[in-house]
Each structure stands twice: as C-alpha cells, then as structure tokens.
Amino acid sequence: MKRSKWHLGIRSRRGPPEIMSEVFSALVGLKMQWKLIDDSPYHIKVKHSPPNSTPVIFFLNFIFFSI
C-alpha cells in the first residue's frame, strides 16, 4: 500500500521560531502529544489519542526557506 504524502505551503512574514510556536500552541489546543525527532523542532512525531479510539501517530516535517 502506497502512503500518501501531503504538502502544505504558507507565506508568512514571521520567522521559523514564531511559526513553530504557533504550531505547538495548536497541538496543545488539540490535546495532542509530540516528541522531537533528532532534537529538531522542525521534525516531530505527533500522537492523537481520541477518547474510546485507537491512538493515531503521524509525523510532521517542516521545511522553511526564504523567497
């Protein structure tokens, strides 16, 4: 089974640290757990444990570049 890869692009005047701060705030608001992979705040493993359901684990990888 081939895994889907999703890409999301945004433009922001804020730098990577501010954007990641918002991402982590959103994860807290959604009551998700995460851990950093390779001690990088831009590559995280996320766990969502809905009540009465099997936990869902997924990976998020963020790439920032200036245009």
N, C-alpha and C positions, 0 to 999 in steps of 0.2 A: 504494500500500500504506500503510495507516494504521499509524503507530507506536504501540506500547503505552506507556503511562505507568504506572509503579508507584509506590505511595506506601507508606511505612513510618513508623509512629508509635511513639515510645517515650516513657516518662516517666522522668525522672532528677532526682536532687537535685543533680547536678553541673551546672556552668555550661557554656556552649558551648565554651570553650577546652579543658576537660578531656575533653569528649565527642569533640571533633575529634582530640585527641591519641590517644585510643583507636582512632578510625577510621584514622588514619595508621599506627599500630602494626599494625593488622590488615592494611593494604595492604602494609606491609613484610613481614609474616609470609607473605603470599600471593605475594611476589615480584612485585608489580605496580609499574608506574611511573605517575607522575602529574605534572601541572603545574597550577598555579593559573590560573584564568581571571579576568581583570580584577583581578589581585593580591588576590583574595578567598580566604581559606582555606575558605570555605563553598561555593565553586563550583569544582569540579575536573574535569579531563579525565583519565581513567584508561586505561591501556593494559595489557592482559594478553597476554603472548606465551608460550603453551604450547609446549613442545618439539614440533618436527615438525608445526606447525599455523600457520594464518594468525593474526596478532595480532588481538585484539578490542579495539576502542576504544569507550568509553562515557563518558557524562557523569554526574556526581553533583552534585546541588544540595541544600544543607541549609538549612532554614528553622527558626529557633529562636524560640519565643515562650513567655511565662510564662502559666500558667493559675492 
